[in-house]
Amino acid sequence: MPRGRPPKATLTLSSEDREVLHRWTTRPRSSNGLAQRARIVLRCGEGTANSAVARELRVTQATVGK
């Protein structure tokens, strides 16, 4: 019997999704929370591990996991 957590599903983003998320990160009127979430989703969409994303963006792993 396998131990630990099951592997997480891969996050795939369409080019339109990436475009919108990138726009949210650079738009001056976006809230900080929205821009931060967009950065997290973009990094995870590139295949970066949650722990690495958390370290790079200086947030907790729980924040990335949400």
Summary of the structure (lengths in Angstrom):
residues: 66
radius of gyration: 13.3
end to end distance: 27.5
largest distance: 50.4
contacts: 136
relative contact order: 0.13
helix: 59%
strand: 0%
